[in-house]
Amino acid sequence: MVERIIARVNSEIITQRQYEREKGKLRDDLAQQYSGAELEAKVNDESKNLLRNLIDQSLMVQKAKDEDVNVETDIIKRLDQIRKQDNLATIEDLQKDAEQQGVNWEDFKDQIRRELLMQEVISRDVGSRIVVTREESRQYYNQHKDEFKSEGVVHLAEILISTEKYKPEEAEKRAKAALAELKGGARFSDVVKKYSDGPGADQSGDISLIKTPVLAPAIAAALSKLEVNEYTDVIQTKNGYMILKLLERFSPGVPSFEEVETRVNEALYSQRMEPKMREFLTQLRKDSYIFLAPGYVDTGAETPGAALTSERAQ
């Protein structure tokens, strides 16, 4: 059966099946928050930009290839991270597991490849040109202080040795070995890669921000003794043995600028990223050949609805 082509983006095509698959994913995501008529309204509203997003992705992947970006080593690293998260021994085991779930292995790897290529293009061609000065950060902080108000928050990284994966005595032994390596001068991120079974293992152990009132008493007590960038001894929990590193601490109430400077920078960066991305993608469209099947609109075009259409795109 010949698939219907709904758009051509230079040398790539976007098919009706791709579009419907993305719409299905969108529906599944929204169904976690909405239902009934409200769900349908949300799906219809957010579907308006589905084709735009697919065209954006195609343009960025082609831009990466034009710039000879190579991410093959990063693909292997990403697959290995997924393997570790799924507690599988080898990449071959990961492939077998994926195929047993009906996933095409080459398509799976290609999706990772495309994501990595897009990330590299965004970093090179957009992110690298966004500059946030300390003066701008301080001004933003002064204008948005209440947005950083909290009950007290800590930013943590962890090394978790799971007692589901290992017998308790083996898990404890691994945790003590990890602590010994840290005390011997090893980098926390390296020890995470070697030992951790935690959800942040692929992010140097980063488990993000946690409100201090929800911390277990034993963990709160251990963290209270730390300065930023210090780590705890081994802590036993119901999930296993962990070592926590304190990356940041934010006091209750409105924290000082110094406490939240990183978050302020990230907020300003994100604020500037969106319009810069659209400018970049609009320019890519100007430099490209985009043909749409009748009835489809690219909302990312400079004049949506006025894009070229062609019988060849039907």
C-alpha positions in Angstrom: 0.0 0.0 0.0 1.4 3.4 -1.0 1.5 5.8 1.9 0.0 9.3 1.4 2.7 12.0 1.5 1.4 15.1 3.2 4.6 17.2 3.0 8.0 17.3 1.3 10.8 19.1 3.1 13.7 19.3 0.7 14.7 15.6 0.3 12.6 14.2 3.1 8.9 13.3 3.2 6.3 13.4 5.9 3.6 10.8 5.6 0.0 10.5 6.8 1.1 7.6 9.0 3.8 9.7 10.7 1.3 12.5 11.3 -1.3 10.1 12.8 1.3 8.4 15.0 2.3 11.7 16.4 -1.3 12.6 17.0 -1.8 9.3 18.8 1.2 10.1 21.1 -0.3 13.6 21.8 -3.6 12.1 22.7 -2.0 9.6 25.1 0.0 12.4 26.8 -3.1 14.6 27.2 -5.2 11.7 28.4 -3.1 11.6 31.5 -4.6 15.0 32.5 -7.9 15.3 30.6 -10.9 13.2 29.5 -14.1 13.3 27.5 -15.0 16.5 25.7 -12.1 18.4 27.4 -9.6 15.9 26.0 -11.0 16.1 22.5 -10.8 20.0 22.6 -7.2 19.8 23.8 -6.2 17.3 21.1 -7.8 19.4 18.4 -6.2 22.6 19.7 -2.7 21.2 20.1 -2.9 19.2 16.8 -2.8 22.5 14.9 1.0 22.5 15.4 1.7 18.8 14.8 2.7 19.3 11.1 4.8 22.3 12.1 6.7 20.3 14.6 7.4 17.5 12.1 8.7 20.0 9.6 10.8 21.6 12.3 12.4 18.3 13.1 13.0 17.5 9.5 14.7 20.9 8.9 16.9 20.5 11.9 18.0 17.0 11.1 18.9 18.0 7.5 20.8 21.1 8.9 22.8 18.8 11.1 23.7 16.5 8.2 24.6 19.6 6.1 27.0 20.5 8.9 28.5 17.0 9.0 27.3 16.5 12.6 28.2 12.9 13.8 26.3 11.5 16.8 27.0 7.8 16.3 29.1 7.5 19.5 26.4 9.4 21.4 23.8 6.9 20.1 25.8 4.0 21.7 26.0 5.9 24.9 22.3 6.6 25.0 21.5 3.0 24.3 23.8 1.9 27.1 22.0 4.3 29.4 18.6 2.8 28.5 20.1 -0.7 29.0 21.2 0.2 32.5 17.9 1.8 33.4 16.1 -1.5 32.2 18.6 -3.6 34.2 19.7 -5.5 31.1 23.2 -7.1 30.7 24.0 -6.1 27.0 22.8 -4.0 24.1 21.8 -7.2 22.4 19.5 -7.9 25.3 18.0 -4.4 24.9 17.4 -5.1 21.2 15.6 -8.4 22.0 13.5 -6.7 24.7 12.5 -3.9 22.3 11.7 -6.3 19.5 9.6 -8.5 21.8 7.5 -5.3 22.5 7.0 -4.8 18.8 9.5 -2.1 18.3 11.6 -2.0 15.1 15.2 -1.8 16.3 16.5 0.3 13.4 13.6 2.7 13.7 14.3 3.0 17.5 18.0 3.8 16.9 17.1 6.3 14.1 14.7 8.1 16.4 17.5 8.5 18.9 19.8 9.6 16.1 17.4 12.3 15.0 16.9 13.6 18.6 20.6 13.9 19.1 21.1 15.6 15.8 18.4 18.2 16.6 19.9 18.8 20.1 23.3 19.5 18.5 21.8 21.9 16.0 19.9 23.8 18.7 23.1 24.0 20.8 25.3 25.1 17.9 23.1 27.4 16.0 20.8 28.9 18.6 21.8 28.2 22.2 25.4 29.3 21.7 24.2 32.7 20.6 22.1 33.4 23.7 24.1 35.4 26.3 22.8 36.1 29.8 24.8 38.6 31.8 24.9 38.7 35.6 23.3 42.2 35.6 20.4 40.9 33.5 20.0 37.9 35.9 19.9 40.1 38.9 17.4 42.4 37.3 15.2 39.4 36.4 15.5 38.1 40.0 14.4 41.5 41.5 11.4 41.6 39.2 10.3 37.9 39.9 11.4 37.3 43.5 8.1 35.7 44.5 8.5 33.0 41.7 11.5 31.6 43.6 9.8 31.6 47.0 9.6 28.1 48.5 9.2 26.1 51.7 12.8 25.2 51.5 14.3 23.1 48.7 17.4 21.1 48.1 18.9 20.1 44.8 20.4 16.6 45.0 22.4 14.0 43.1 22.3 10.4 44.2 24.1 7.1 43.9 21.5 4.4 44.6 22.3 0.7 44.9 19.0 -1.1 44.5 18.0 -4.0 46.8 15.7 -5.2 44.0 18.6 -5.7 41.7 21.1 -7.0 44.3 20.8 -9.0 47.5 20.9 -6.7 50.6 24.4 -7.7 51.6 25.7 -7.3 48.1 24.0 -3.9 47.7 25.5 -2.7 51.0 28.9 -3.9 49.8 28.6 -2.0 46.5 27.5 1.2 48.3 30.5 1.1 50.7 32.8 0.5 47.7 31.2 3.6 46.0 31.7 5.7 49.1 35.4 4.5 49.3 36.0 5.6 45.7 34.5 9.1 46.5 36.7 9.5 49.6 39.6 8.4 47.4 39.0 11.4 45.1 36.9 9.9 42.4 34.4 12.3 40.7 30.8 11.9 41.8 29.6 11.6 38.2 32.1 8.8 37.5 31.0 6.8 40.6 27.4 7.3 39.5 28.1 5.7 36.1 29.9 2.8 37.7 27.5 2.0 40.5 24.1 3.8 40.5 20.8 2.1 39.7 18.9 5.3 40.3 16.7 7.2 37.8 19.2 10.0 37.5 22.1 7.7 36.5 22.2 9.2 33.0 22.3 12.7 34.4 25.3 12.4 36.7 22.9 11.2 39.4 20.9 14.5 39.3 17.5 13.9 40.8 16.5 17.6 40.7 14.8 19.7 43.3 13.1 18.3 46.4 11.1 20.2 49.0 12.8 19.7 52.4 9.6 19.1 54.3 8.9 15.9 52.4 12.4 14.4 53.1 12.6 11.3 55.3 14.0 12.2 58.8 17.2 10.2 58.3 17.9 11.9 54.9 17.0 15.4 56.2 19.4 14.9 59.2 22.2 13.7 56.9 21.8 16.6 54.5 21.6 19.2 57.4 25.3 18.5 58.1 26.5 19.2 54.5 27.8 22.2 52.7 27.1 22.5 49.0 29.0 19.9 46.9 29.6 17.6 49.9 28.1 14.1 50.1 26.6 11.9 52.8 27.8 8.6 54.1 25.8 5.5 53.0 22.1 5.8 53.9 19.9 2.7 54.1 16.4 3.2 52.7 13.5 0.9 51.7 14.7 0.9 48.1 18.3 0.2 48.8 21.5 2.1 49.9 22.2 5.6 48.8 24.8 8.3 48.9 23.5 11.9 48.4 25.4 14.9 47.1 24.1 18.4 47.9 24.2 20.5 44.7 22.2 23.5 46.0 20.2 24.5 49.0 17.4 27.1 49.0 16.2 28.6 52.2 12.5 28.8 53.1 10.9 32.0 51.9 12.5 34.1 49.2 16.1 32.9 48.7 18.9 35.3 48.0 20.0 35.9 44.4 23.2 33.9 45.0 21.2 30.9 46.1 19.0 30.9 42.9 21.4 32.4 40.4 21.6 29.2 38.3 17.8 28.9 38.2 17.5 32.6 37.3 19.9 32.1 34.4 18.0 29.0 33.2 14.7 30.9 33.3 16.1 33.8 31.3 17.8 31.4 28.8 14.5 29.5 28.3 12.6 32.8 27.9 15.0 33.9 25.1 15.3 30.5 23.5 11.8 30.1 22.2 11.7 33.3 20.0 15.3 32.6 18.8 14.3 29.1 17.8 11.3 30.3 15.8 13.5 32.9 14.1 16.0 30.2 13.3 13.4 27.8 12.0 11.7 30.5 9.9 15.0 31.2 8.2 15.5 27.5 7.6 12.1 27.5 5.9 13.1 30.4 3.7 16.2 28.4 2.6 14.3 25.2 1.9 11.7 23.8 -0.5 8.5 22.8 1.4 5.4 21.5 -0.4 2.2 20.6 1.4 -0.7 18.5 0.4 -4.0 20.4 0.0 -5.7 20.9 3.3 -2.5 21.0 5.4 -1.0 24.1 7.0 2.5 24.7 8.4 1.8 27.1 11.3 5.6 27.7 11.5 5.7 29.4 8.1 6.1 33.1 8.0 2.7 33.4 6.4 0.8 30.2 7.5 -1.5 28.8 4.8 0.5 30.5 2.0 3.1 27.7 1.7 3.6 26.1 -1.7 1.4 23.2 -2.6 2.1 20.7 -5.3 0.4 17.7 -6.9 3.6 15.8 -6.2 3.0 16.2 -2.5 -0.4 14.4 -2.7 
